[in-house]
Amino acid sequence: MPDADAVVTLTEDNFRAEVLENSQLVLVDFWAEWCMPCRAFSRILEDLAEELAGTVKVGKLNIDEYPAIATQYKVRSIPTVLVFQNGELIDTIVGAVSKSILKRKVATLAAAP
């Protein structure tokens, strides 16, 4: 069973510190409680967060609770994962992708200069 504590719950109060002021690779999952694909994808992210702890930070942002952040980053469908490094948005993954695809994408981004 994955450890949900490996995933940071993001809010307007901690988004800057956890994502924008973080030098490591940060995956931000934009989701909503009513979104069934988001729920299934959440398990994949929790597994990945555990496996890559210390290398990659994984956070979840509920778009219903914090719509301003979703709007700021032009999130139009969920689940959407935005990938940040050194506070910069470097990639977007739309839809509930498989763990292997997500892991491969993270490895590629982490290896990029």
C-alpha positions in Angstrom: 0.0 0.0 0.0 1.5 3.4 -1.0 2.3 6.0 1.6 0.0 9.0 1.0 2.4 11.0 3.2 4.9 10.9 0.3 2.7 13.3 -1.6 2.5 16.9 -0.4 -1.0 18.6 -0.3 -0.5 21.9 -2.1 -2.4 25.1 -1.2 -2.2 28.8 -2.0 -0.2 29.1 1.2 2.6 26.6 0.4 2.7 26.5 -3.4 5.5 29.0 -3.7 7.7 27.3 -1.1 7.0 23.7 -2.2 7.1 24.2 -5.9 8.4 27.6 -7.1 11.3 27.8 -4.6 12.3 24.2 -4.9 15.4 23.2 -6.8 14.4 19.6 -7.4 12.0 18.2 -9.9 8.4 18.8 -8.7 5.4 17.1 -10.1 2.1 18.9 -9.4 -1.0 16.9 -9.9 -4.1 19.1 -10.6 -7.2 17.0 -9.6 -10.7 17.2 -8.1 -12.6 15.0 -5.7 -15.3 14.2 -8.3 -12.9 13.2 -11.0 -12.7 9.4 -11.2 -9.6 9.2 -13.5 -7.9 11.5 -10.9 -8.6 9.0 -8.1 -7.1 6.1 -10.1 -4.1 8.3 -11.2 -3.5 9.3 -7.6 -2.4 5.8 -6.7 0.2 5.9 -9.5 1.6 9.2 -8.2 1.7 7.9 -4.6 3.7 4.9 -5.7 6.1 7.1 -7.8 6.5 9.6 -4.9 7.6 6.7 -2.7 10.0 5.2 -5.2 11.6 8.5 -6.1 11.6 10.1 -2.6 14.6 12.5 -2.3 14.9 12.8 -6.1 11.4 14.1 -7.1 8.8 15.9 -5.0 5.1 15.1 -5.8 2.3 17.4 -4.8 -1.4 17.4 -5.3 -3.5 20.6 -5.8 -7.3 20.4 -5.7 -8.6 22.7 -8.4 -12.0 23.1 -6.7 -10.2 24.5 -3.6 -7.6 26.5 -5.4 -8.9 27.5 -8.8 -6.7 30.6 -9.1 -3.5 28.4 -9.4 -5.2 26.1 -11.9 -6.2 29.2 -13.9 -2.8 30.8 -13.7 -1.2 27.7 -15.3 -4.0 27.2 -17.8 -5.1 23.8 -16.6 -8.1 23.0 -18.7 -8.6 19.3 -18.0 -7.8 16.9 -15.2 -5.8 15.0 -14.2 -3.0 17.2 -15.4 0.5 17.1 -14.1 2.8 20.1 -14.4 6.5 19.5 -14.0 8.6 22.2 -12.4 12.3 22.5 -11.9 14.0 25.5 -10.2 10.6 27.2 -10.1 10.2 26.9 -13.9 7.4 25.0 -15.6 9.3 22.5 -17.9 6.6 20.1 -19.0 2.9 19.2 -18.9 1.3 15.7 -18.8 -2.4 15.7 -19.5 -4.5 12.7 -18.6 -4.0 9.6 -16.5 -0.9 8.0 -17.9 0.5 4.7 -16.8 3.2 4.5 -14.1 5.8 3.3 -16.7 5.1 6.2 -19.0 5.3 8.7 -16.1 8.5 7.1 -14.7 10.1 7.3 -18.1 9.1 10.9 -18.5 10.5 11.8 -15.1 13.8 10.0 -15.8 14.2 11.9 -19.1 13.4 15.3 -17.4 15.7 14.6 -14.5 18.6 13.7 -16.8 18.1 16.9 -18.9 20.7 19.6 -18.4 
